[in-house]
């Protein structure tokens, strides 16, 4: 919950299209791990209009992986017309509904809007967004008005704290991107 008492949401993916005649939808997960939907989420929040800040809550009845996407049956969506109306909607989960992590695991959203520093405390910039690029996700970092990319590799992430992330990057990586 945020300070105002409303849940905070994490963007998971996008409804790509309806599936079948019973209201199922195909969801493309931005994480590249469709099995998370099957095992983890009982409720999802959809935002179908870029102009609105309100998210609509949906109850997941069942989910199954199909290739790189997930087929999801939502209790509130029982026919193809309703499913068609959800195509293009962004899919979120309440932060409180995220499954717990093991000690050395982290969520990608934990890298965003935090100060990035090296092990000696030198400023590396601010994590701005995640770029899904082929086999290796990239963290887009902004520093002094310019952006550069850092591969998201567990060996580079020393620690994630409340307001900052400690990265141990190979020599020359920042300069190579500059």
Secondary structure, DSSP 8 states (H G I E B T S, - for coil): --TTS---EEEEEEEEEEETTTTEEEEEETTS-THHHHHH-SEEEEE--TT----EEEEEEEEEEETTEEEEEETT--SHHHHHHHTT-EEEEEGGGS----TT---GGGGTTSEEE-TT--EEEEEEEEE--TTS-EEEEEETTEEEEEE--GGGEEEE-SSEEEE---TTHHHHH-
